[in-house]
């Protein structure tokens, strides 16, 4: 069972690790194509937050945002492979921050093809989020192994 669990974690983490690797290769000086795709969606998100909540979101450079996502995915994926709860929390943080911004199906009309594609990817990320929550729940519900030391013998006088 131990090998099957390890193989499952490797396969699950490979989604994040391969994505982080691709973004590192394409990063360049400006954050690469990922920054170009995320920038308008981030601006729309910031406008929504400012309009509906009245909160001013600080200015950030897209290359810093992309670098942060690379670190969250890379480090989280590597730690998750070794069954680390911290790695799972990093991946949860990545999914919680990125999913509603990048897969903004709610900004499109339901009849447009972009809506269906973005909604499908949003649902996939929700499934990954749920799998990470399941991992954390199972990890916390299994009792820790205790050493099999014999109980000390009582002294008789």
C-alpha positions in Angstrom: 0.0 0.0 0.0 2.9 2.3 0.7 4.2 2.2 -2.9 0.7 2.8 -4.4 0.2 5.8 -2.1 3.6 7.2 -3.1 2.9 6.6 -6.8 -0.4 8.4 -6.5 1.2 11.4 -4.8 3.9 11.5 -7.6 1.2 11.5 -10.3 -0.9 14.1 -8.5 2.1 16.4 -7.9 3.3 16.0 -11.5 0.4 18.3 -12.6 1.8 21.1 -10.5 5.5 20.3 -11.0 5.3 20.1 -14.8 3.3 23.3 -14.9 5.9 25.1 -12.7 8.7 23.7 -14.9 7.1 25.0 -18.1 6.6 28.5 -16.5 10.2 28.6 -15.4 11.4 27.8 -18.9 9.2 30.5 -20.5 9.6 33.1 -17.7 12.1 35.5 -19.4 12.4 39.0 -18.1 8.7 39.9 -18.0 7.1 36.7 -16.7 6.6 35.0 -20.0 3.3 34.1 -21.7 1.7 33.3 -18.4 2.1 37.0 -17.3 0.5 38.1 -20.6 -2.5 35.8 -20.1 -3.0 36.6 -16.3 -2.5 40.4 -16.5 -5.9 41.3 -18.0 -7.7 38.8 -15.9 -5.9 40.1 -12.7 -6.9 43.7 -13.7 -10.5 42.6 -14.1 -10.4 40.9 -10.7 -8.9 44.0 -9.1 -11.6 46.1 -10.6 -14.3 43.8 -9.2 -12.8 43.8 -5.8 -12.4 47.6 -5.8 -16.0 48.1 -7.1 -17.8 45.7 -4.9 -15.8 45.7 -1.7 -14.4 49.2 -1.9 -10.9 47.9 -1.1 -7.9 49.2 -2.9 -5.7 46.4 -4.1 -2.0 47.2 -4.1 -0.1 47.3 -7.4 2.0 44.3 -8.2 4.1 43.3 -11.1 2.9 40.3 -13.0 6.4 38.7 -13.1 6.3 38.7 -9.3 2.9 37.0 -9.3 4.0 34.4 -11.7 7.2 33.8 -9.7 5.1 33.3 -6.6 2.9 30.8 -8.4 6.0 28.9 -9.6 7.3 28.7 -6.0 3.9 27.6 -4.6 3.5 24.9 -7.3 7.1 23.7 -7.3 7.8 23.6 -3.6 4.3 22.4 -2.8 4.5 19.6 -5.3 7.9 18.4 -4.1 6.8 18.4 -0.5 3.5 16.8 -1.3 5.3 13.8 -2.9 6.9 13.1 0.4 3.5 13.2 2.2 4.0 16.6 3.7 0.9 18.5 5.0 2.8 21.8 4.4 3.1 20.9 0.7 -0.6 20.2 0.5 -1.3 23.5 2.2 0.9 25.3 -0.3 -0.9 23.7 -3.2 -4.3 24.6 -1.6 -3.1 28.2 -1.3 -2.1 28.2 -5.0 -5.4 26.8 -6.1 -7.4 29.2 -3.9 -5.6 32.3 -5.2 -5.3 31.4 -8.9 -8.5 29.5 -9.8 -11.0 32.3 -9.4 -8.7 34.8 -11.2 -7.5 32.7 -14.1 -10.6 30.7 -14.8 -13.1 33.6 -14.7 -16.0 31.9 -16.4 -18.3 34.3 -14.5 -17.2 37.2 -16.8 -18.5 35.5 -19.9 -22.0 34.9 -21.4 -23.1 31.2 -21.0 -23.6 30.9 -24.8 -19.9 31.8 -25.6 -17.4 28.9 -26.1 -15.0 30.6 -23.6 -17.5 30.1 -20.8 -17.7 26.3 -21.2 -13.9 26.0 -21.5 -13.2 28.2 -18.4 -16.0 26.5 -16.4 -14.6 23.1 -17.2 -11.1 24.1 -16.1 -12.5 25.8 -13.0 -14.3 22.6 -12.1 -11.1 20.6 -12.6 -9.3 22.9 -10.2 -12.1 22.5 -7.7 -11.6 18.7 -8.0 -7.9 19.1 -7.3 -8.7 21.3 -4.3 -11.1 18.7 -3.0 -8.5 15.9 -3.5 -6.0 18.0 -1.4 -8.6 18.5 1.3 -9.3 14.7 1.3 -5.5 14.0 1.6 -5.2 16.4 4.6 -8.3 14.9 6.2 -7.0 11.4 5.8 -3.6 12.3 7.0 -5.0 13.9 10.1 -7.4 11.0 10.9 -4.8 8.3 10.8 -3.2 7.9 14.2 0.6 8.3 14.5 2.6 5.1 14.9 3.8 4.5 18.4 6.9 2.6 19.2 6.3 -1.0 20.3 8.3 -0.7 23.5 7.3 -3.1 26.2 5.8 -1.7 29.3 8.3 -1.4 32.1 8.1 -4.2 34.6 7.0 -3.3 38.1 9.5 -4.0 40.9 8.4 -6.4 43.6 10.0 -6.3 47.0 
